[in-house]
Structure formats: structure tokens, C-alpha cells
Amino acid sequence: METIQASSDVLLQHPWLPMAIDGCNLLVKSCFAETTYRILLTDMHCVWQETMQSAAIQSRAQELNKRLQAPVKAFFSHLCEVVRPCLSGSGQPSESQVGITVMRPEGGDLCLRLKSKLAELPFYWEFRCTPAPVAVVCLHLVQPLLSMSHVLQQQVEELEELLVTKDAEIQDYKENGATLSRARLQTDIFERHTYKVGFLAKTLAVVCSDDHGVKNFGDDLRELYTAIVAHGSKLSEQDQLVAADPDPATSSGPKNICVFGPRHHAGVEACAEGGEADDKQNRSSPVAEARDHIVHTAPAQQLITCGRAERTSSKAKKKKVVGLFR
């Protein structure tokens, strides 16, 4: 479970990469460890995933390659080498004799079938991806994309404000006699509503096409996605620390320690005796009541050590117990 959780955390930090295989345009996220992997795929209509551990990889390799008797480490590095170029969005695998096809079995699954050569013998592998649960889709796709939309909207608003400010600056120059040296640099005054209507009319038809979101998840969007996910992970870690220690001020603050005199062996008795006398004399004192409340409600692990007060004579009046709270 720890290995699966670790791979999930690492995969979350990876951006979606566009991939074109066998005529299908997909977005992919993948994480390959020493003998494990996890992969996410989407065509913007469905999201598929597969997580494989060492034992499962060994079993599938023997199922698809009857003559293969090697341990996982012996062939897993070859699998990573031939499939990573495709899953990283860089195109076809480095080996010319490697082929990847996309299969869609019944039940809504997605299968990537790979064929290559290992030690001059055919090597087959299948990524048998199943539909991802809603929680995974929200974590890796919906939440980051909504945050990206919000960030980009704020950026657009700031740029619009900047354009309005620039127009006002240019207008001031014109009113004070400035003129353009080149007529082609003349621009119209920016008007937000007019620009928005024209922009939507030009771009909606293109943006809403099936493959546009897959093909145009470019470097800038991937960089923004990575930054948002990293920031979200940092906030999640802070929330976990707060949940583990809901009141850090009281848990990390100084302990209530009451120390009187050097004789610690009889400390508890002296504290008890002095406390009874003070309860009678200082019951009406607000400071004493606050002190008593703190002492009685303090955790059991707080150390309260008291020493017997020094007496100058047998007839001398007992000194009052004085603590840190006066």
C-alpha cells in the first residue's frame, strides 16, 4: 500500500502529455519505478488507469510470453525503454521494430498492445487500463483544470486593466501634442465587451472540437498544471499538520511548572498543604481563581514540584505558595 501511495503522489506531480497512437489522440500521465508502474489515459470522454506491482507484472509477462522465464528486473527496463518515448509525448519508440496499437475491449476498457524484441526474441506487453474512479478523475483532471481556469481568468482581468491604463496613457500623450511616427502603429481604444464578443465568436468553434483539448495541452499549460498541483500538495501537507496538532499554541507553549525551594522530596506534600491554606484565604481573588483553574485543568504529564518553604522560627507565619501565575 505504501508503494501504491508513493506512486500516486509522484504521478500527481506529473503533467498531462499529448500522445498520438494508432490514430487516437490521448493525454497520458505515467510513472515508472524500479519494478512497478502506474498510468493514466484520457481522450476527454473517459479516463482510464492501471497500476501494476512486481508480482502482477511477472504474471502478465509469462502469460503473454510463454518462453519468458526471466525475473521482472531483467525485462522491465526494456519495457520502460521502448514505451517511455510514446508515453512522454515525444513520438514513436526509439526502436523501429516496436509497434503499439490501441484496443477497446467490451466493458469500456482501453488496452495498449506493445510488440518489440528482447534478446532477438519477440516480446509482448499489454497495458490493460480500466475506467478510473471519480475521485481519481477529480484529483488529476477536474480540480487542477478548474484552478487553471481561475488563474487564467485572473490573468486576463489584469491584462485588461493594463490595456485600459495604457490607452489612458496614450490619450494623455496625444492631448499634449504627441504624434505617431508610423501610421501602422495606430490602434483602437480597447473595449472589453466588444473584444470578448469577437474573441468568443472566433475561437469557440475551434476550442470545442473533440481533439483540440488533447492536441493543444502545450508547454505553458503543462507548466501551469504542475505549479498548481505542487501548490495544492503543499497546502494539503499543511492541513495534515494542523489536523495532527489542532492547537499548536497550547501544545508547544511553556508547561505550568511550580517550583518552591530546594527540597524536592517533600514537594508534593508542601504544595498540597499550602494549596489548602491558600484556598481559604484567596478564594475571592480573581488571580487565585485563574491560577487554580489552570492547575486543576492542566494535563497529567505537566510537572508540578514543590518544596517546603523555609521557616525562620516555629512561630513564624507560613509563607504563601507563590507560583508562576501571580
N, C-alpha and C positions, 0 to 999 in steps of 0.2 A: 504493500500500500504506500509506503514511503517513496519507493521508486516511481510509482504512478503519479503521486502528488508532485514530486520533484519535476517530472517531465511535463506535467500540466502547467506548473509555474513557469518553466522555461519556454514552453510553447506559447504561452500568453504574451510573452515579450516579443515574439517574432511577428513581423508584419505579414499581411496577406500579399502573395506574389501571383501575378498573372501567369497562366500556363495554358498552352495550346497543344493538345494531344489528340491525335486521331480525329481531327475536325471538331473537337469540343473545346470551348473556351471556359476555363475554370480559374478560380482563385484557390490557392493552396497555402497551407501552413504545415511545416513538418519539423520534427525534432528527432534526430538520430543520436543515440548514446552508444555505449560500447557493444551491447547485445540487445538493445531494446529500441523501439521507435514509437512515435505517435504522429498521426497525420490527420489533417482536416482539409476537406474539399468542399467547394460550393460553386454552383452555377447560377446563383441568385434566385433559384427556385427552391433549392433544398440544400441542406448541409449534411455532409457525411463525415464519419470519423472511424479510425481504427487505432487501437492501442495493443501492442504486442510485446510480450516478455520473452525471455530466452527460451523457456521450455516450449512455448507455443510456436516460436519461430523454428525450432528444431523439428517439431512435429509436422508443420506445414512443408518445410523443405523436403523431408523424407516422403511426404505424400505426393509432392509434385515432381520429385527427382528420385526415382526408385533406387538408383545405383549410388546415391549420395550417402556416405557414411561419416563424413567429416563433422567435427563439433561446430557449434554455432560461430565461434570466433574465426574459424577457418574460412567461412564463406560470407559472413555478414559484412566484412569490409568490402568484398567485391560487390555485394548488393548495394551498399551505400555509394560506392564509386560510380556505378552505372546509372543509378536512379536520381542522385542528387542534382545533376545538371538540369534534368527536367523539372524537378520539384522546386528548384531555385529560380525558375523562370528564364534560364539562360538558353533554352532551346533543347535540341536533341542531345542524348548522351554522347560522351566522347567517343565511344566505340561505334564504328559503322555497322557492326553486326548486332546491335542492340535494337530491339523493337518493343514499343509499348502500345497497347491497344486498350480501348475503353469498352467495357461490357456493362450492360444494365440488366442484371437478372431480375426475375419477378420478385415483388415484395418491396420495391423501392430502393434496393441496394445499388451500390456502384462498385465495379471491380476494375482495377487497373492490372492488366496482364503483361508481364515483362518476360522477354526471352533474350538471353545473352549466352556467352560462352565462358565457362570456368575451366581452366586447365584443358582447353581444346575440346571440352565436352559441353553439350547443351545444358544450360541452367535456366530453370523456370521459376518464376515467382508471381504471386498474386496479392495485391492489396485489396482485401475484401472489406470494403467500407460499408457501414450501416448508417441509417439516419441518426444524426446526433440529437440528444435530448434538448428540450427548450432551454434549460439552464446553460448548456454549453454554447448554444447559438447566441443567447443574450450576452454571455460573458465575452465571447470572442468577436462578435459581429455587431449586435444591436447597440449595446451600451457604448462601445468605442465610436461607432459611426454617429450616434446621436451627439456625443460630446464633440466630435469633429465638426458636425454641422453647427453646433452652438459657437465653437471657437471661430469658425469661418464667418459666421454671421456677425460676430463682434468685430472681426477684421474688416468686413465690408462696411459696417457702420462708421468705423474710424476713418476709413479711406474716403467715405462720402463727406464726412466732416472736413477732412483735409482738402478735398476738392472745393468745397464751398469757401473755405478760408483762402485758398489760392485765387479763386475768382474775385473775392473781395480785394485781395492784394493787387491783382492785375488791374481791376477797375480803378483803384486808387492811383496807380501809375498813369493810367490813361487820363484821369481827371487833372493830373499835374503835368500833362503835356508829353508824356512818353508815347512813342510810336514804335510799331514793329518794323524791323528792317527787312523782314521777309514775309510776304503776304500769306504764304502757305502755312505759316505757323499760327495763323488766326484760328481760334477755337470758339465754339459756342459756350455760353454760360451753362454750367451743369445744373440740371433739374432732375431731382431724384425720381419722381414718379414717371416722368417721360422715359428716363433711362431704364427703369425697371420693367416697364411695359414692353419696350423694344427688345430688351435683353431676353426676357422670357419667350417672346414670340420667335426669336431666332434660335434659341437653344433647347427648348423643351422637347421638340420632336427628335432631336439627336440624343439628348441625355436619357430619355425614357425608352430608348431601344434596348432590346434584351442583352446584347453583348457590350454595350457601351460601358457599363459599370465594371465589367470584368477587364476589358482591354485597357481602360484608362485609369486604373489604380496605379498611378505613376509614382515617381520617387518622392515628390513633395507630399503626396497623400500618405505614402508609407512612413515617411519621416514624422508626419503629424500623428499618425496612428501610434507609432512607437512611443512618442513623447507622452501622449495621453494615457496609454496603458501603464507606462512606467510611473507616471504621477498617481494614477489610481492605485497601483500596488503599494506605493509609499503611504498613501492615506489609509489603505486597508491595514498595513502594519501598525500605524499609529493607533487606529481604532482598537486593534487587538491588544496593544499595550495598555490602553485606557480601560478596556474591559477586564484585563487581568488585575489592574490596580485602580479601582474606581475613584479612590480618594488619596492621591499621592501626597497631598499636603499633610494629612494626618498620619499616613503610614511611614513617611520619610522624615517627619519632623522630630524634634527632640523628645525623648521619653521623659515622663514625670518621675524624677528621682528626688528622694527626700533623704538627705544625709545629715545626721546630727552627731557630732562628737566622734572620737576615735574608737570607741568601743563597739565594734560591730557585733560581738557575740550576743549582747543583750539588746540589740537594736529593735527587734520586733516588739519585745515587751515594753520598752520605753515609748515606742510610737503608739502602742495601744493605750497605755496609761495616760500619756499626755493627751491623746485624742479624746478620751472620755472627759477629762477636765476641761478641755477647750470647748467641747460641745455644749457644756453647761454655761460657760462664761461668754462665748462668742456666737451663740445661736442666732442672735439678731443681726449679726454683722453680714452684709452682702458679700464682702470679700471672703469671709469664712465659709459661707454657704456655697459660693462658687468653687472654693478650694475643695470642700467636702464632696461636691458633685463630681469634680474631676477625679479625685482619689477613688471614690466608690465606683465610678464607671470606667476606670482605666482597665486595659487588658490585663490578663493574669500574668503575662510574661514580663510586665514592667517591674523593674526592680525598686523596692521601697526598703531602704535600710536606714535604721535609726539608731542612734547611740544614746546612752543615758546621759542627761545633762549633768555637768559638773556642779557639785554643791559646795559652797564655801563653808557652810555650817549646817548642823541638823535642824536649826530653827529657821533657816533661810527659806524664803518663799520659792516654790517651784517655778522654774522658768517656763514660759510658754513655748510650745513647739512651733518653730518657725521653719517653713518650707520655702520652696522656690516661688510659690504664689503668695504674695503678701497683700 
